[in-house]
Amino acid sequence: MESSTTIRRIKSYWTQNNVSERNNDPEDQCGTNGCSAVKKKPEVSLYLLHEGVGVALVIVFILVLWGLVHLSLKQFAIGKSTGEFNAVRARKHLERITSVGPRPVGSRENEVLTVNFLLEQIEHIKAESASGPHSVTVDVQRPTGSFSTQRGFISYYDKVSNIAVRLEPKAGAQHLMLANCHFDSVANSPGASDDAVSCAVMLEVLHSLANLSTPLRHGVVFLFNGAEETMMQASHGFITQHPWAKQVRAFINLEAAGVGGKELVFQTGPENPWLIQAYVHAAKHPFASVVGQEIFQSGLIPSDTDFRIYRDFGNIPGIDLAFIENGFIYHTKYDSPDRIPRDSIQRAGDNILAVLKHLVMSKELADSSEYSHGNMVFFDLLGMVMVAYPARVGTIINYMTAMATFLYLFKKSSHPSNVGGRYVKELAYATVVVILSWFVTLLTVVIIAFVVSLMGRSMFWYNDFYTCIFMYGSAATGTMVLIHTLSKNLYNEGVRRLELGELYFDVSLLLWCGALVYLTANGICSAYVPMLMVAFPLVTKLLLARKFKLRGVSVKYYVLYQLGLALPYVHFMFLIWVVFEIFTPILGRSGTAIHPDVVLATLVTLTILFLSSFFLHFIYLARSTKWLLSGLGTVFTVFLLLVSCGLFFPYTADPSGPRPKRVFIQHTTRTFHGLDGQVESRDSGLWINSLDYTGMQHITPIIPEINDTIKANCQEDMPFCGYPWFKSVKDNWYLPAPEVFPKSPVEFQLLSKDKTTKWGTVKMTFEVKGPSHMSLYLMLHRGASLSSWSFGDSTPHFNLAGEYLIFYTHGLDAPAWNFWFEIQPPREEDPLGPEGMISVAISSNYCFGEDQRTVQLDDMLQRFPKWAFPSSWVSTYHMYRY
């Protein structure tokens, strides 16, 4: 009869099953000094792993794989270049494009200097290849149009610049491939990586293809578009209005979310698996991941590319490539040509040239609809080899892997010694323990992250990423090890640790298998990751089962076990690198509403939980964990003290690796008009937006005037809070300053206000003249509704706040901006709200030229520390009631 106890103990069926085998095993019967006496039970410690050896082997394993990942990232090219793409010439193009400085839409640098340079190079290529089998046709397009990508937002453009170059056999081509880059940049940034280098690469690819001696099967349109940073306007103008667009069957888009490094294929399709198959077949130095595609398309990354425009408005499939490394200096003054290695240009050129050549010679391009169905699973292994297969094949592989896992678990559960379903019960219990440990670990680390934020030490890791690994990683690892050590100690008496270790291996296998089945059932191609994380550990475990049974956790067994996990783990660690490489810089420009430490601590904790999953059972196979816990506790305590003392500063201006704090500063004048059109109030100031969570915390000690006493409050009765929004961030500061007087002021005029008799609506027509960047804000008063307007598809769709934003951009020689909208007036006046039926505001942004600066703005910029990047310009805001 079992004694009554509050301590739950496992009576494993393996002990009964292997009793005869253990009795015949010398190590079960003999001590280390011989076989003079048979022991009553096996000496458990003979089969367990020494704590120091186990920890050392895990650290070596992780460091070796992490080293392989970084080595592969620094290895730009596999093998020698074919010599078809000239990176030296492409770099000269890059330096020439960026030499004019920032290239905002509407500026002379963008619309004249860069356009002229590109046309000059294209004409040179055209003349050089005139005697060959290809013809080169150039068309400069200046489209005008509008479209919507989300509720409440309209993008309107007028005479933006496109340079379209058509390369085809002299006999002509019916089907075209499109290659797209953009040569404009954000204000105050040279835009070398985003996206001048892509245009430089495209010029050289055009040169190489135009001079081929063998004629292409199909044609290529090289689109150098001059308005991508303004909500992808130029690509919309081409794909919806240019006559060549009707012949385009697929596209390649070249983009950047970082500076330098390898270009990553991060999304393809929709569907059309032949595109990724072409990349797999032709790319010289593959670097692609369906995981990146599904993360990007989920909306977790606050960014977009021309890919969306071609997909949604052109209904054509494509491949999206982007440089993703060093996103800390993306869209800053540090995005300069010298930070882009020549090898990075060479590999990008080799890949794009090879893939384009393959596509324009393929039969699929002529009838892409025939090959359009289905998705692909694709990923590369350290940039050395590309793996790709149809998603339907992946589904079969995934379910077969899951079936093998369930068969493995079923075989254990159906063993005769499993009386009363003991194994199933213990497996379920252990699964609860593991899931509970995940929850407690994540909760603990998130609480620590909140504490760090409350101490005012948020983003301490921004300048040195590995500090967060030591801080949050040690906390996560220590919490998890502690929980399982406590769990293990409940089974001390009368339990064989080897069987307990096997049980927790099975739990990890079961949980990964559950993720595999769930992702596969939901059609997620990234399910190949849990497939690898199930298949390799399972096969490794089966191959080493006898060695484990006879010898326990010997060093040889442990090393062989790690070798069996090496491939899925090295790939998983590469994916982890991609996630951190993308999201860590994004946290430096995601505004003040998101707690970056909580986000990063969560990512670090999930990384620890995932990587430790198939090492978790070794906690139960180790003789002790006290030194491991002591070490992790010490590391955490030391780093917590160092962080709390402010030793780690988030930002740096170090030229070798700058980590700037991003700030927007607008010297603005706001003018508010009443219902009668008269000015009711006016003020001016420096409107400051912090793009990260620390706000002005580190700026105030240097510039005392910028403090929390001048925080701007949202004026609820004004469109978009009464400020010239350029990027929506939660906390803003408004420092009084003299009025601005742009030499090209905004001219806003109500041309007509007519009431229609049929529907009772009021049609209002306006005309605006102003700089190249303006925004129109509409806020309907209570009871009023907008029935139609002259933008997009003519049907207004307000955002969640009930407001509308129309973002306007124009190139050179654009006429006045004319628009109208119809309003259904409210049936009765709102006594608590503003007078009239609608508030209309127009803001102007002077992003370049002589109107971009003022004396006060320049003086303030000089006072900012070197580790800050204040992007600045002059703006105005005019509000009217009607």
JOQUI-V420955 format. One record per pair of residues at least 4 apart in sequence whose C-alpha atoms are under 8 Angstrom apart, sorted by the first residue. I is the first residue (numbers start at 1). GAP is how many residues later the second one is. If there is no record, write none. Layout:
BEGIN
i = [I/I]
gap = [GAP/GAP]
END
This chain:
BEGIN
i = [7/7/8/8/9/9/9/9/10/10/10/11/11/11/12/12/12/12/12/12/12/13/13/13/13/13/13/14/14/14/15/15/15/16/17/18/19/20/21/22/23/23/24/24/25/25/26/27/27/27/28/28/28/28/29/29/29/29/29/29/30/30/30/30/30/30/31/31/43/44/44/44/45/45/46/47/47/47/47/47/48/48/48/48/48/48/48/48/49/49/49/49/49/49/49/49/49/50/50/50/50/51/51/51/51/51/51/51/52/52/53/53/54/54/55/55/56/57/57/58/59/60/61/61/62/63/64/65/65/65/65/65/66/66/66/66/67/68/68/68/69/69/69/69/69/70/71/72/72/72/73/73/73/73/74/76/76/76/76/76/76/77/77/77/77/77/78/78/78/78/81/81/82/84/84/85/85/85/85/85/85/85/86/86/86/87/87/87/87/87/87/87/88/88/89/89/90/90/90/90/90/90/90/91/91/91/91/91/92/93/93/94/94/94/94/94/94/94/95/95/96/97/97/97/98/98/98/98/98/98/98/100/100/100/101/101/101/102/102/102/102/102/102/102/102/102/103/103/103/103/103/103/103/103/103/103/103/104/104/104/104/104/104/104/104/105/105/105/105/105/105/105/105/105/105/105/105/106/106/106/106/106/106/106/106/107/107/107/107/107/107/108/108/109/109/110/110/110/110/110/111/111/111/111/111/112/113/114/114/115/115/116/117/118/119/119/120/121/121/122/122/122/123/124/125/125/125/125/126/126/126/126/128/129/129/129/129/130/130/132/132/132/132/133/133/133/133/133/133/134/134/134/134/134/134/134/134/135/135/135/135/135/135/136/136/136/136/136/137/137/137/138/138/138/138/139/139/139/140/140/140/140/141/141/141/141/141/141/141/142/142/142/142/142/143/143/143/143/143/143/143/143/143/143/144/144/144/144/144/144/145/145/145/145/145/146/146/146/146/146/146/147/147/147/147/147/147/148/148/148/148/149/149/150/151/151/151/152/152/152/152/152/152/152/152/153/153/153/153/153/153/154/154/154/154/154/155/155/155/155/155/156/156/156/156/156/156/157/157/157/157/158/158/158/158/159/159/159/159/159/160/160/160/160/160/160/160/160/161/161/161/161/161/162/162/162/162/162/162/163/163/163/164/164/164/164/165/165/165/166/166/166/166/167/167/167/167/167/167/168/168/168/168/168/168/169/169/169/169/169/169/172/173/173/173/174/174/174/175/175/175/175/175/175/175/176/176/176/176/176/176/176/176/176/176/177/177/177/177/177/177/177/177/177/177/177/177/178/178/178/178/178/178/178/178/178/179/179/179/179/179/179/179/179/179/180/180/180/180/180/180/180/180/181/181/181/181/181/181/181/181/181/181/182/182/182/182/182/182/182/182/182/183/183/183/183/183/183/183/184/184/184/184/184/184/184/184/185/185/185/185/185/185/186/186/186/187/187/187/188/188/188/188/189/189/189/189/189/190/190/190/190/190/191/191/191/191/191/191/192/192/192/192/192/192/193/193/193/193/193/193/193/193/193/193/193/193/194/194/194/194/194/194/194/194/194/195/195/195/195/196/197/197/198/198/198/199/199/200/201/201/201/201/202/202/202/203/204/204/205/205/205/205/206/206/207/208/208/209/209/216/216/216/217/217/217/218/218/218/218/219/220/225/225/226/227/227/227/227/227/228/228/228/228/228/228/230/232/232/232/232/233/234/235/235/235/235/236/236/236/236/237/237/238/238/239/239/239/239/239/240/240/240/241/242/244/248/249/249/249/249/249/250/250/250/250/251/251/251/251/252/252/252/252/253/253/253/253/253/253/254/254/254/255/255/255/255/255/256/256/256/256/257/257/257/257/257/257/257/258/258/258/258/258/258/258/258/258/259/259/259/259/259/259/259/259/259/259/260/260/260/260/260/260/260/260/261/261/261/261/261/261/262/262/262/262/262/262/262/263/263/263/263/263/263/264/264/264/264/264/264/264/265/265/265/265/265/265/265/265/266/266/266/266/266/266/266/266/266/266/267/267/267/267/267/267/267/267/267/267/268/268/268/268/268/268/268/269/269/269/269/269/269/270/270/270/270/271/271/271/271/271/271/272/272/272/272/272/272/272/273/273/273/273/273/273/273/273/274/274/274/274/275/275/275/276/276/276/276/276/277/277/278/278/278/278/278/279/279/279/280/280/280/280/282/282/282/282/283/283/283/283/283/284/284/284/284/285/285/285/285/285/286/286/286/286/286/286/287/287/287/287/288/288/288/288/289/289/289/289/290/290/290/290/290/290/291/291/291/291/292/292/293/294/294/294/295/295/295/296/296/301/304/305/306/307/307/307/307/308/309/309/310/310/310/310/311/311/311/311/312/324/324/325/325/326/326/326/327/327/327/327/328/328/328/328/328/328/329/329/329/329/329/329/330/330/331/332/333/334/335/336/340/340/341/342/343/344/345/346/347/348/349/350/351/352/353/354/355/356/357/358/359/359/360/362/363/364/364/364/367/368/369/374/374/374/375/375/375/375/376/376/376/376/376/377/377/377/377/377/377/377/377/377/378/378/378/378/379/379/379/380/380/380/380/381/381/381/381/382/382/389/389/390/391/391/392/393/394/394/394/395/395/396/397/398/398/398/398/398/398/398/399/399/399/400/401/401/401/401/402/402/402/402/403/404/405/405/405/405/405/405/406/407/408/409/409/410/411/412/412/413/413/413/413/414/418/418/421/422/423/424/425/426/426/427/427/427/427/427/428/429/430/430/430/430/431/431/431/431/432/433/433/434/434/435/436/437/437/437/437/438/438/438/439/440/440/441/441/441/441/441/442/442/442/442/442/443/444/444/444/444/445/445/445/445/445/445/445/446/446/446/446/447/448/449/449/449/449/449/450/450/450/451/452/452/452/452/452/453/453/453/453/454/455/456/457/457/457/458/458/458/458/459/459/459/459/460/460/460/460/460/460/460/461/461/461/461/461/461/461/462/462/462/462/462/462/463/463/463/463/463/463/464/464/465/466/467/467/468/468/468/468/469/469/469/470/470/470/470/471/471/471/471/471/472/472/472/472/472/473/473/473/473/474/474/474/474/474/475/475/475/475/476/476/476/477/477/477/478/478/478/478/479/480/481/481/481/481/482/482/483/484/484/484/485/485/485/485/486/487/488/488/491/495/496/497/497/497/498/498/498/498/499/500/500/500/500/501/501/501/501/501/501/502/502/503/503/504/504/504/505/505/505/505/506/507/508/508/508/508/509/509/509/509/509/510/511/512/512/512/512/513/513/513/513/514/515/515/515/516/516/516/516/516/517/518/519/519/519/519/519/520/520/520/527/528/529/529/529/530/531/532/532/533/533/533/534/535/536/536/536/536/537/537/537/537/538/539/540/540/540/540/541/541/544/544/544/545/546/547/547/547/548/548/548/552/553/553/553/554/555/556/557/558/559/560/561/562/565/566/567/568/569/569/570/571/572/573/574/575/576/576/577/578/579/580/581/582/583/584/584/585/586/587/587/587/588/588/588/588/588/589/589/589/590/590/590/590/590/591/591/591/591/591/591/591/592/592/592/592/592/592/592/592/592/593/593/593/593/594/595/595/596/596/597/598/599/600/601/602/603/604/605/606/607/608/609/611/612/615/616/617/618/619/619/625/626/627/628/629/630/631/632/633/634/635/636/637/638/639/640/641/642/642/642/643/643/650/651/651/651/651/651/651/652/652/652/652/652/652/653/653/653/653/653/653/653/654/654/658/659/660/660/660/661/661/661/661/661/661/662/662/662/662/662/662/662/663/663/663/663/663/663/663/663/664/664/664/664/664/664/664/665/665/665/665/665/665/665/665/666/666/666/666/666/666/666/667/667/667/667/667/667/667/667/667/667/667/667/668/668/668/668/668/668/668/668/668/668/669/669/669/669/669/669/669/669/669/670/670/670/670/670/670/670/671/671/671/671/671/671/671/671/672/672/672/672/672/672/672/673/673/673/673/673/673/673/673/673/674/674/674/674/674/675/675/675/675/675/677/677/683/683/684/684/684/684/684/685/685/685/685/685/685/686/686/686/686/686/686/687/687/687/687/688/688/688/689/689/689/689/690/690/690/690/690/690/691/691/694/695/696/696/696/697/698/699/699/699/699/699/700/700/700/700/702/702/702/703/703/705/706/706/706/707/707/708/710/710/710/711/711/711/711/712/712/712/712/713/713/714/714/715/715/716/716/717/717/717/718/718/718/718/719/719/719/719/719/719/719/719/720/720/720/720/722/722/723/724/724/724/724/724/724/737/738/740/740/740/741/742/743/744/744/744/745/745/746/746/746/746/746/747/747/747/747/748/748/748/748/748/749/749/749/750/750/750/750/751/751/751/751/752/752/752/752/753/753/753/753/754/754/754/755/755/755/755/756/756/756/756/757/760/760/761/761/761/761/762/762/762/762/763/763/763/763/764/764/764/765/765/765/765/766/766/766/767/767/767/767/768/768/768/769/769/770/770/771/771/771/771/772/772/772/772/772/772/773/773/773/773/773/773/773/773/774/774/774/774/774/774/774/775/775/775/775/775/775/775/776/776/776/776/776/776/776/776/777/777/777/777/777/777/777/778/778/778/778/778/778/778/779/779/779/779/779/779/780/780/780/780/780/780/780/780/781/781/781/781/781/781/781/781/782/782/782/782/783/783/783/783/784/784/784/784/784/784/784/785/785/785/785/786/786/786/786/786/787/787/787/787/787/787/788/788/788/788/788/788/789/789/789/789/789/789/789/790/790/790/790/791/791/797/798/798/798/799/799/810/825/826/829/829/830/830/835/835/836/836/837/837/838/838/839/839/839/839/840/840/840/840/841/841/841/841/842/842/842/843/843/843/843/844/844/844/845/845/845/845/846/846/846/846/846/847/847/847/847/847/848/848/851/852/852/852/853/853/853/853/854/854/855/856/857/857/858/859/860/861/864/864]
gap = [483/484/482/483/481/482/484/486/416/481/485/4/483/484/4/410/411/483/484/487/488/4/404/405/406/409/410/4/403/485/4/481/484/401/400/4/4/4/4/6/5/6/4/5/4/525/4/4/15/19/11/13/14/15/6/8/9/10/12/13/4/5/6/7/8/9/4/12/4/4/452/453/4/578/506/451/504/505/506/507/449/450/504/505/506/573/574/575/4/5/504/505/506/569/572/573/574/4/572/573/574/4/571/572/573/574/576/577/4/576/4/502/4/568/4/573/4/4/502/4/4/4/4/501/4/4/4/4/501/504/505/508/4/504/507/508/4/4/314/502/4/313/501/504/505/4/4/4/310/311/188/189/309/310/187/185/186/209/267/268/271/4/207/208/266/270/206/207/305/306/265/269/268/124/266/119/120/123/261/264/265/268/4/118/260/4/114/255/256/258/259/262/4/254/4/115/4/107/110/111/113/114/255/4/106/109/251/254/4/4/107/4/98/102/103/105/106/243/4/242/4/17/20/99/4/92/93/94/98/238/239/9/13/14/8/88/89/7/82/83/84/85/86/87/88/89/4/5/6/7/80/81/82/83/84/87/88/5/6/80/81/82/83/743/744/5/6/55/79/80/121/122/125/667/704/705/706/4/5/54/666/703/704/705/706/4/5/704/705/741/742/4/5/4/5/4/5/73/74/116/4/50/115/700/701/4/4/4/69/4/48/4/4/4/4/44/4/4/82/4/16/81/4/4/4/81/82/85/4/9/10/84/83/5/6/81/82/4/5/78/79/80/81/36/37/79/80/81/82/33/34/35/36/76/77/81/82/31/32/33/34/35/75/29/30/31/32/74/28/29/30/25/26/27/28/24/25/26/21/22/23/24/19/20/21/22/23/97/101/16/17/18/19/20/14/15/16/17/18/19/91/94/95/98/12/13/14/15/16/93/11/12/13/92/647/8/9/10/11/645/646/7/8/9/644/645/646/5/6/7/644/4/5/4/646/647/648/644/645/646/647/650/651/652/653/645/646/651/652/653/654/637/638/651/652/653/76/78/651/652/653/77/635/650/651/652/653/76/651/652/653/651/652/653/656/651/652/653/654/655/66/67/73/74/649/650/651/652/64/65/66/73/650/61/62/63/64/72/76/60/61/62/57/58/59/60/56/57/58/53/54/55/56/39/43/52/53/54/55/4/5/48/50/51/52/4/46/47/48/49/50/47/44/45/46/44/45/73/43/44/72/73/74/190/191/42/43/44/45/71/72/73/74/184/189/41/42/43/44/71/72/73/74/179/182/183/188/42/43/44/45/70/71/72/73/74/23/41/42/43/44/72/73/74/75/42/43/44/45/71/72/73/74/14/17/18/21/42/43/44/72/73/74/13/14/16/17/42/43/44/45/46/12/13/16/41/42/43/44/7/11/12/41/42/43/44/45/4/5/6/9/10/44/5/43/145/660/661/684/144/145/683/684/142/143/144/145/146/142/143/144/145/146/4/5/140/141/144/145/4/5/67/143/144/145/4/5/63/65/66/67/130/137/142/143/144/147/4/61/62/63/64/65/136/137/141/4/59/60/61/4/4/148/4/56/57/4/25/4/4/144/147/148/4/20/147/4/4/145/4/144/147/148/4/16/4/4/145/144/148/141/144/145/143/144/145/142/143/147/148/141/140/9/10/8/4/5/6/7/8/4/5/6/7/77/78/579/4/73/74/77/4/4/4/71/74/75/4/73/74/77/4/5/4/7/6/7/71/74/75/5/73/74/4/4/4/68/67/68/116/117/119/66/67/68/115/65/66/67/68/66/67/68/69/53/54/65/66/67/68/66/67/68/50/65/66/67/68/65/66/67/68/65/66/67/68/70/73/325/64/65/66/67/68/69/70/71/72/64/65/66/67/68/70/71/76/80/81/63/64/65/66/79/80/81/84/62/63/64/79/80/83/25/61/62/63/82/85/86/24/58/59/60/61/85/23/24/25/57/58/59/60/22/23/24/28/54/55/56/57/22/23/24/25/26/27/30/54/55/56/22/23/25/26/27/29/30/52/53/54/7/8/25/49/50/51/52/4/6/48/49/50/106/41/47/48/105/46/101/102/103/104/105/45/96/99/100/101/102/103/4/98/99/100/101/102/103/117/4/90/97/98/4/43/44/4/43/100/102/112/4/111/4/5/77/80/81/4/7/76/6/106/107/108/69/72/73/76/67/68/69/71/72/63/66/67/70/62/65/66/98/99/65/94/97/98/99/100/92/93/96/99/90/91/92/98/4/89/90/91/4/87/88/89/235/236/4/234/235/284/4/286/4/4/230/232/4/5/6/4/5/282/4/4/4/4/11/12/13/4/4/5/4/5/6/7/4/5/6/7/4/257/258/256/257/4/255/259/254/255/258/259/257/258/260/330/331/332/4/5/6/329/330/331/4/5/4/537/536/324/4/4/4/5/4/4/4/4/4/4/4/4/4/4/4/4/4/4/4/4/4/4/5/6/5/4/4/4/6/7/4/4/4/16/17/18/15/16/17/150/12/13/14/15/149/10/11/12/13/14/17/148/149/151/8/9/10/11/7/8/9/4/5/6/7/4/5/6/190/189/192/4/5/4/4/134/4/4/4/131/134/4/125/4/4/4/118/119/122/129/130/133/4/118/121/4/4/130/133/134/4/111/114/115/4/4/4/104/105/108/129/133/4/4/4/4/97/4/4/6/11/5/8/10/11/4/4/5/4/4/4/4/4/4/77/4/76/77/79/80/4/4/4/73/74/77/4/73/76/80/4/4/54/4/73/4/4/4/43/46/47/4/42/171/4/4/39/4/35/38/39/164/4/34/160/163/164/4/4/31/32/35/4/27/30/31/156/157/160/4/152/155/156/4/4/4/23/148/149/152/4/147/148/4/4/5/6/145/192/4/5/142/144/4/189/238/186/187/189/138/139/235/236/137/138/191/235/4/7/8/183/188/189/190/4/5/6/7/187/188/189/122/123/126/188/189/197/185/186/187/188/189/196/4/186/4/4/4/172/4/5/133/136/4/5/135/4/165/166/169/4/164/165/168/169/4/129/132/133/164/4/131/132/135/4/158/159/161/162/4/157/158/161/4/129/132/4/131/155/4/151/154/155/4/4/4/138/144/148/4/147/4/4/135/136/4/134/135/140/4/4/4/132/4/5/4/4/123/124/4/54/122/123/4/4/117/120/121/4/116/117/118/119/120/4/115/4/114/4/112/113/4/109/111/112/4/4/4/105/106/108/4/25/28/29/105/4/4/4/18/21/22/4/17/18/21/4/4/12/15/4/11/12/14/15/4/4/4/5/6/7/8/4/5/7/4/4/4/39/43/4/4/4/36/4/35/36/4/4/4/28/29/32/4/27/28/77/4/4/4/21/24/25/4/20/4/13/17/4/4/4/5/10/4/5/9/5/4/5/68/4/4/4/4/4/4/4/4/4/4/4/4/4/4/42/4/4/4/4/4/4/4/31/4/4/4/4/4/4/4/4/16/4/4/4/9/105/73/74/103/104/105/73/102/103/4/101/102/103/139/99/100/101/102/137/138/139/98/99/100/101/102/103/137/138/139/100/136/137/138/99/4/98/4/97/4/4/4/4/4/4/4/4/4/4/4/4/4/4/4/4/4/4/4/5/6/4/4/4/4/4/4/4/4/4/4/4/4/4/4/4/4/4/4/5/6/4/5/9/7/8/9/10/216/217/5/6/7/8/214/215/4/5/6/7/213/214/215/4/5/209/208/207/208/209/30/31/206/207/208/209/28/29/30/206/207/208/209/25/26/27/28/205/206/207/208/24/25/26/27/206/207/208/21/22/23/24/205/206/207/208/20/21/22/206/207/208/209/17/18/19/20/70/73/187/190/205/206/207/208/16/17/18/19/71/72/206/207/208/209/13/14/15/16/70/71/206/207/208/12/13/14/53/206/207/208/8/9/10/11/12/206/207/208/7/8/9/10/206/207/208/4/5/6/7/8/205/206/207/208/4/5/6/206/207/160/161/205/206/207/203/204/53/56/52/53/54/55/56/49/50/51/52/53/54/47/48/49/50/51/171/45/46/47/48/44/45/46/40/42/43/44/4/5/6/39/41/42/4/38/4/36/4/10/11/4/4/4/5/7/165/166/4/5/6/7/161/162/163/160/161/30/4/27/29/4/26/25/23/24/25/20/21/22/23/19/20/21/22/8/19/7/8/6/7/4/5/4/116/117/4/61/121/161/58/59/60/84/120/121/122/160/4/5/57/83/155/157/154/51/119/120/151/152/153/119/118/114/134/136/4/109/108/26/27/107/25/26/22/23/24/25/98/20/21/22/23/18/19/20/21/94/17/18/19/14/15/16/17/13/14/15/16/11/12/13/14/9/10/11/12/8/9/10/5/6/7/8/4/5/6/7/4/64/65/61/62/63/64/60/61/62/63/57/58/59/60/56/57/58/53/54/55/56/52/53/54/49/50/51/52/48/49/50/47/48/4/74/39/73/74/75/36/37/38/39/73/74/34/35/36/37/71/72/73/74/33/34/35/68/69/70/71/30/31/32/33/67/68/69/29/30/31/32/64/65/66/67/26/27/28/29/63/64/65/25/26/27/60/61/62/63/23/24/25/59/60/61/4/5/6/22/23/57/58/59/45/49/52/53/55/56/57/58/44/48/51/55/42/43/44/45/39/40/41/42/43/53/54/38/39/40/41/10/35/36/37/38/8/9/34/35/36/37/6/7/8/33/34/35/5/6/7/30/31/32/33/4/29/30/31/4/28/7/4/5/6/4/5/4/12/11/6/7/4/5/46/47/45/46/44/45/43/44/40/41/42/43/39/40/41/42/36/37/38/39/35/36/37/32/33/34/35/31/32/33/28/29/30/31/5/6/27/28/29/4/5/25/26/27/4/25/23/20/21/22/4/5/20/21/4/20/4/4/4/15/4/4/4/9/4/6]
END
